[in-house]
Structure formats: structure tokens, C-alpha cells
Amino acid sequence: MVVNQLVIVAVAALIGAFPISHARRQRERARRLSGLVASGSDGATAAGERTVAGPVEVERPAEPERSPPDRCELDRSDADPAVWAWRVQTERNRDEGSNDWKTIDSGLAVGEFAVRDDWERVRIDAESVRPGEIDDPFEADRLFLGTPDIDLYVEEHSGSLGDIGPVEDVEVSLGIGSETTTPNKYQATVIREGDELLARGRIDDAGDGAVLRDDSGIELGFGDLSDRVERLHSSARRWAAVGGGILALGVAGAVAGLVL
């Protein structure tokens, strides 16, 4: 009997571990973004870092690996892009009947650009913006791009037809397994010439001017960052509540089993 109740608690702990882990990650992102916002452009920090803030000046435009849908209307499309973050998401049916969105393709194109921080022009090292493979630029630990500016459905669907294998770029919608008939979504945020950008890293005084770089990745903030901090805190609280609730139900079920 006791063994059965321990199994119930263990299963609940395993299930609840995911939302609790996600809550911890969201809380860490909120802490990191709060520090980025607070640092502003006050110069070097205790860790030898530097935060720059100001309008973007593009030297070589960013070129996304995947072109946006033809009907995508880009604001200020005449201004060169410095950073182009995008993703494609597909809707999935959960067993309990609710739906969520899963990123199935994404990219982060970074051009050559600088930030005009007051009187100083600081170039941003492109490789430091994407130091490694990024599964989703809108969920990356050091990129704070907010809600995608571009959000529209695309007439394609990626899925699997059993033994036939993967199916991509099919201009019909299929309802198979956990997939839905809803078209995929293309989402993107484009940082262009003249946009205000916040960046933190380490200054390298190269012969041709200051360059902001960091082997572990530069932190970038774009858009309404204060609102983004609140959203991250809110998300962390929700996920923590879900994980705690699952664990509590498991413990309650185990106790009830012992009593009965």
C-alpha cells in the first residue's frame, strides 16, 4: 500500500517538474532583463560589462534564411534590417482538449550594425548575438524581443503521414494525430535602421573603433522592456502554480489512499 502511494507521489513529482523548471527559467529571464534595463547606459559594471543604448545604424543588412510570406506587410520596409528574428509555429491538440503552439522552424539573421550611444558609436559583434544554435529567438535566454511584430497564418502544414514520412509545405490543412487543421503561423520581429536598441556585453577597443562582444552571448533588449519584465514574472507565477498544484494533488491522492 505504502509503495503504491510513493509511486503516486513520484509520478506527480515527475510531471510537476517540467512546469516548475519552466517557471524557474522564466524567473531567471525576468531577473536578467531587469538587470539589463536597470544598467541603461551607465558604463562599465562590476563584472567589466558595458551597456549601450541608442538608435541602430546598419552597415550591412541582415538577410533572413527564410523569406516572409508574400502578403507580409513590413512597416518601414525601406529601412535596412539589422536583426531579423523569425519562427514558424504549428498548433497541436493536447489530450485534454486544449491547444498550444510549437515552434517547428526558426532563424536569427544578424547583419553588420552599430548602436549610437550618445556621442559614441559602438559596433555590435554579429557572432556574439548568436553565439550558438538558437531553437527559438523569442525564447532565447539573452534575447528579449517581446511579442513578434509580425504574426500571420501561412498556407502550409508540416506533419507526418505514418510510414510515408514527413510532409512539408503542403498547401492544404490536415488533421492527423496531434496536429490540427489550423494553418501554421509565421512570426517575426525586425530591428531596423533607427530603431532604439539596448545591448550589454564587453567592450573591445579595436583599432577601427569600439566593438561590443561576449563569448557567452550579448544581451539584446528591444521594444517595451518594462512590460516584458512583468510578462515574464507573470508567466513564472503561472507555471509555478501549475507545477505546485500537480505536486499537491499527487501528495493529496497518496494521503487519501493511506487513509482509505
C-alpha positions in Angstrom: 0.0 0.0 0.0 2.7 2.4 1.0 4.7 1.6 -2.1 1.7 2.5 -4.3 1.3 5.9 -2.6 5.0 6.6 -3.1 4.7 5.8 -6.7 1.8 8.3 -7.0 3.9 11.0 -5.3 6.9 10.1 -7.6 4.8 10.4 -10.7 3.3 13.7 -9.6 6.8 15.0 -8.9 8.0 14.0 -12.4 5.0 15.6 -14.1 5.2 18.7 -12.0 9.0 19.1 -12.5 8.5 20.4 -16.0 6.3 23.4 -15.2 8.4 24.2 -12.1 11.6 24.1 -14.2 9.9 26.4 -16.8 8.9 28.8 -14.1 12.5 28.9 -12.8 13.7 29.7 -16.3 11.1 32.5 -16.8 12.1 33.9 -13.4 15.7 33.9 -14.4 15.0 35.6 -17.7 13.0 38.3 -15.8 15.9 38.8 -13.5 18.4 39.1 -16.4 16.1 41.5 -18.3 15.6 43.7 -15.1 19.3 44.0 -14.8 19.7 44.9 -18.4 17.0 47.6 -18.1 18.5 49.0 -14.9 22.0 49.1 -16.3 20.9 51.5 -19.0 24.0 53.2 -20.5 25.7 53.8 -17.2 29.0 52.4 -18.4 31.1 49.5 -17.0 29.6 47.2 -14.4 31.4 45.3 -11.6 31.7 42.4 -14.0 33.5 44.5 -16.6 30.5 44.7 -18.8 29.1 47.6 -20.7 25.6 48.5 -21.7 24.9 50.7 -24.7 21.6 52.2 -25.7 20.6 54.2 -28.7 19.5 54.1 -32.4 20.7 51.4 -34.7 23.0 52.2 -37.6 23.1 49.5 -40.3 26.3 48.8 -42.3 25.2 45.5 -44.0 21.6 44.4 -43.8 20.5 41.2 -42.2 19.2 38.5 -44.7 16.8 36.0 -43.2 17.2 32.4 -44.1 13.5 32.1 -44.9 11.7 34.9 -46.8 8.5 36.1 -45.2 5.1 35.2 -46.8 4.3 37.3 -49.9 1.4 39.0 -48.2 3.5 40.1 -45.3 3.4 43.9 -44.9 6.5 45.2 -43.3 6.5 48.6 -41.5 9.2 51.0 -42.7 10.4 48.3 -45.2 12.6 50.9 -46.8 14.9 50.9 -43.7 17.6 48.3 -43.7 17.2 45.4 -41.1 19.9 44.9 -38.5 18.4 41.9 -36.9 15.6 39.6 -38.3 14.2 37.1 -35.8 11.5 34.7 -37.1 9.8 31.5 -36.3 7.1 29.2 -37.7 4.7 27.6 -35.3 2.2 24.8 -35.7 -0.8 24.2 -33.4 -1.1 21.0 -31.5 -4.0 19.3 -29.8 -3.4 18.3 -26.2 -5.0 15.2 -24.8 -7.2 17.2 -22.5 -8.6 19.1 -25.5 -6.7 22.4 -25.2 -4.3 23.6 -27.9 -0.8 25.1 -27.8 1.7 26.2 -30.4 5.0 24.5 -31.1 8.0 26.1 -32.9 8.9 23.9 -35.9 11.3 26.3 -37.7 13.1 29.5 -36.8 16.1 31.7 -37.6 18.0 34.7 -36.4 19.7 36.8 -39.1 22.2 39.4 -37.9 23.8 42.0 -40.2 26.6 44.4 -39.5 25.4 47.3 -37.4 26.3 49.6 -34.6 24.4 51.4 -31.8 24.9 55.2 -31.4 25.2 55.6 -27.6 25.2 59.4 -27.1 28.4 60.6 -28.8 30.0 57.2 -29.2 29.3 54.7 -32.0 29.7 51.1 -30.8 29.7 48.3 -33.3 27.9 45.0 -32.3 29.7 41.8 -33.0 27.2 39.6 -35.0 28.6 36.3 -33.8 28.1 37.4 -30.2 24.4 38.0 -30.9 24.0 34.3 -31.9 26.9 32.5 -30.1 25.3 29.1 -30.7 22.3 27.4 -32.1 19.1 29.0 -31.1 15.9 26.9 -31.2 13.6 29.9 -30.8 14.9 33.5 -30.8 11.8 34.7 -28.9 12.6 32.3 -26.0 16.4 32.6 -26.0 18.0 33.4 -22.7 19.8 36.6 -23.8 17.4 37.9 -26.4 14.4 40.0 -25.3 12.4 40.8 -28.4 9.0 40.8 -26.9 5.9 39.7 -28.8 6.6 39.2 -32.5 5.7 42.3 -34.5 4.6 40.2 -37.5 2.1 37.4 -36.8 0.2 35.8 -39.7 -1.0 32.4 -40.9 0.8 30.7 -43.8 -0.8 28.2 -46.1 1.4 25.3 -45.3 1.5 22.4 -42.9 4.3 20.3 -41.6 3.4 16.9 -40.3 3.8 13.2 -40.8 1.7 10.6 -42.6 2.7 7.4 -40.9 5.1 5.4 -42.9 5.1 7.9 -45.8 7.3 10.2 -43.7 7.4 13.9 -43.2 5.2 16.3 -45.2 6.2 19.9 -45.6 5.0 23.0 -47.4 1.7 21.3 -48.3 -0.9 23.9 -49.2 -3.7 22.0 -47.6 -4.5 21.5 -43.9 -4.6 18.1 -42.4 -6.0 16.8 -39.1 -3.8 13.8 -38.2 -2.9 12.6 -34.7 -1.9 15.5 -32.6 -1.9 18.0 -35.4 -4.8 20.3 -36.3 -6.4 21.8 -39.4 -5.2 25.3 -38.4 -2.5 26.7 -40.8 1.0 27.4 -39.4 1.9 30.8 -38.2 4.8 32.9 -39.4 6.1 35.3 -36.7 8.9 37.8 -36.9 10.4 40.9 -35.3 12.7 43.1 -37.4 15.1 45.6 -35.8 15.8 48.3 -38.4 17.9 51.3 -39.0 16.9 54.0 -36.5 15.2 51.6 -34.0 16.2 52.0 -30.4 18.2 49.1 -29.0 19.7 48.1 -25.7 22.7 45.8 -25.7 25.1 44.5 -23.0 28.4 42.8 -23.4 32.1 43.5 -23.1 33.8 46.4 -25.0 36.8 45.5 -27.2 38.6 48.7 -28.3 39.6 47.6 -31.8 41.7 49.7 -34.0 38.7 50.9 -36.0 36.5 51.7 -33.0 34.7 50.1 -30.1 33.1 46.7 -30.6 30.6 45.1 -28.2 31.1 41.3 -27.9 30.8 38.5 -25.5 31.8 34.8 -25.9 28.7 33.7 -24.0 26.4 36.0 -25.9 25.4 39.6 -26.0 22.1 40.5 -24.3 19.7 42.5 -26.5 16.6 44.3 -25.5 14.1 45.7 -27.9 10.6 47.2 -27.5 8.7 47.8 -24.2 11.2 46.1 -21.9 9.4 47.0 -18.6 6.2 45.4 -19.9 8.3 42.3 -20.9 9.7 42.0 -17.4 6.1 42.0 -16.0 5.0 39.4 -18.5 8.0 37.1 -17.6 7.2 37.4 -13.9 3.5 36.6 -14.6 4.4 33.6 -16.7 6.8 32.3 -14.0 4.0 32.6 -11.4 1.5 30.7 -13.6 3.9 27.9 -14.3 4.9 27.6 -10.7 1.3 27.4 -9.7 0.7 24.6 -12.2 3.7 22.6 -11.0 2.8 23.1 -7.4 -0.8 22.2 -8.0 0.2 18.9 -9.7 2.6 18.0 -6.8 -0.1 18.9 -4.2 -2.7 16.7 -6.0 -0.2 13.8 -6.0 0.5 14.2 -2.3 -3.2 14.6 -1.5 -4.0 11.4 -3.5 -1.3 9.5 -1.7 -2.5 10.6 1.7 -6.1 9.8 0.8 -5.1 6.3 -0.3 -3.4 5.7 3.0 -6.4 6.9 5.0 -8.9 4.9 3.0 
